[in-house]
Amino acid sequence: MSAPAVKPIRDALYEQPGPKTRKRINIATAIAAVLVLICIGLIVRQFYVMGQLDAKYWELFTRWTTWRFLLTGFLGTLKSAAVAGLLALAGGLVLMWGRFSKIPPVRWVARAITEFFRGVPSLLFVYFFFIVMPTIGVKMDSFWMITLPAAMSAAGACAEVFRAGVNAVPAGQVEAAKSLGMSKTKTMLLIQLPQAIKFVVPTLISQLVIVVKDTTLAYVVSYADLLQNGRVLIANYDALVSVYLVVAVIYILLNYLINKASVAIANRNGVKLIDVSKVSA
Amino acid sequence: MRFVELLSTYGDMYVQAALATWWMTAVSFIGAMVLGLAVTIMRVCPIAPLRVVGDFYVQVFRNIPGISMLILVAYALPYLGLVLDWVVCVLVSAILICSAFASENFMSGINTVGIGQIEAARSLGLTFGQMMRLVIIPQAVRSVVPPMTNLLIATMLTTAIASQVPVAPPELTGVVSYINTRMPYGVLAFIIPAATYLCTSLLIGYVGNKLDQRVRILR
């Protein structure tokens, strides 16, 4: 809908600069470039001065074993995120369905669960499975202790995304279905959901970023994800700064790509991303 | 019965924890708004290097997981000669992450104004400053109320990372592990912080919604 206007707006703020302004902008650009370079230089210098650029901290990244170990962790992250994502999709659909139910108590319960999943930090859910469940005699695998909380948080968000998508289907469609004598369930299944999917796919993909971020809480339950394996590397090589930096960069790249994909699909479908944000943690 | 016992033993602690979460949320959110505004100004200014830095900043901090960020600030920065207080580490992490999202919200706020209005303002002979002050900022600010409400809730949820470093007093998430390592209250110990988070979220959402209804521009 508003997709094409996104790029040029910050350029549209300015008039075509005249010769004087152009000169001023050029000077400011030069000064800013120098300042930015100086800042980068200072950071690198600080690394150097503190000995963090020493070969012993970085040469482990020239070894295949290091990368293989990180890759194992990365796959652990992907596995947890994928399962959590699927569970969240299913949970989100159920919760959304509940909110459109004819029976008021079903609507209330669905609403309460959605709000609960969205309003409580994932970390608290992790603690629930990690600390609270064992005290009442439920033991689970560390995989589920990280995947379930991530799925719960995301399910709340997915429910809201689906709801926004269903609401975005024009009212005439539902009225037409009713006048054809379709039941509420049939209308939802055959008319509203299929059209809603188009609206929500990009947003659902962007929610994956939050799932990936939530899986880093595996740090708490010692499930072998990327961050946890990074920690093991640190214990072996005593190279904290370099390993945590590399791990952070991998997460940033992964999430960056997910965001890129979601925006690309949104632009292709001509739909907007829906903001139901829950940042992280 | 056990609930009463839990409250009488740890009631104070829950109050302290709620206060800790609230003030950390408030400070982080204000910091994130200020920093996010600064980054947004960099991103819309005509000076290319600042734009690049602003865009890069947002991509880095909106995509980094909170725990990863906190670990870098709390455990890696000391190796680079910068030792911060535990609470400051949490605040810095939360502010960096949330400011990136704040800047994204501001940008989309500016985007809602539309090129036509900018062209109209210019053809009326408004200067850049006048255009910003009279046309763009009032509309942009009004349209960012709902996303900023969501961001405030998200900021609160982000402060839960404080449970990963020894912050005293512990905030609402940290208090769960604190109490459960001493007394096995099970689900009870978890319910109070969860309810506090939930009520705060709902309250923020309610106030944000009311505010939005007052200032929203119907298009």
Interface residues (C-beta under 8 A of the other chain):
Chain A: S2 A5 V6 P8 I9 R10 A12 L13 Y14 E15 P17 I25 A28 T29 A32 A33 L35 V36 Q46 F47 V49 M50 Q52 E115 F116 R118 G119 V120 P121 S122 L123 L124 Y127 F128 I131 V132 T135 I136 V209 V212 K213 D214 T216 L217 Y219 V220 L227 L240 V241 Y244 L245 V247 A248 Y251 I252 L253 L254 N255 Y256 N259 D275 V276 S277 K278 V279 S280 A281
Chain B: R43 V44 P46 I47 A48 P49 L50 R51 V53 Q59 V60 R62 N63 I64 P65 G66 I67 S68 M69 I71 L72 Y75 A76 Y79 L80 G81 I97 C98 F101 M107 I110 N111 T112 V113 G114 I115 I118 E119 R122 F128 M131 I136 P146 P147 N150 L151 I153 A154 T155 M156 L157 T158 T159 A160 I161 S163 Q164 L172 T173 V176 S177 N180 T181 P184 Y185 G186 V187 A189 F190 P193 A194 Y197 L198 T200 S201 L202
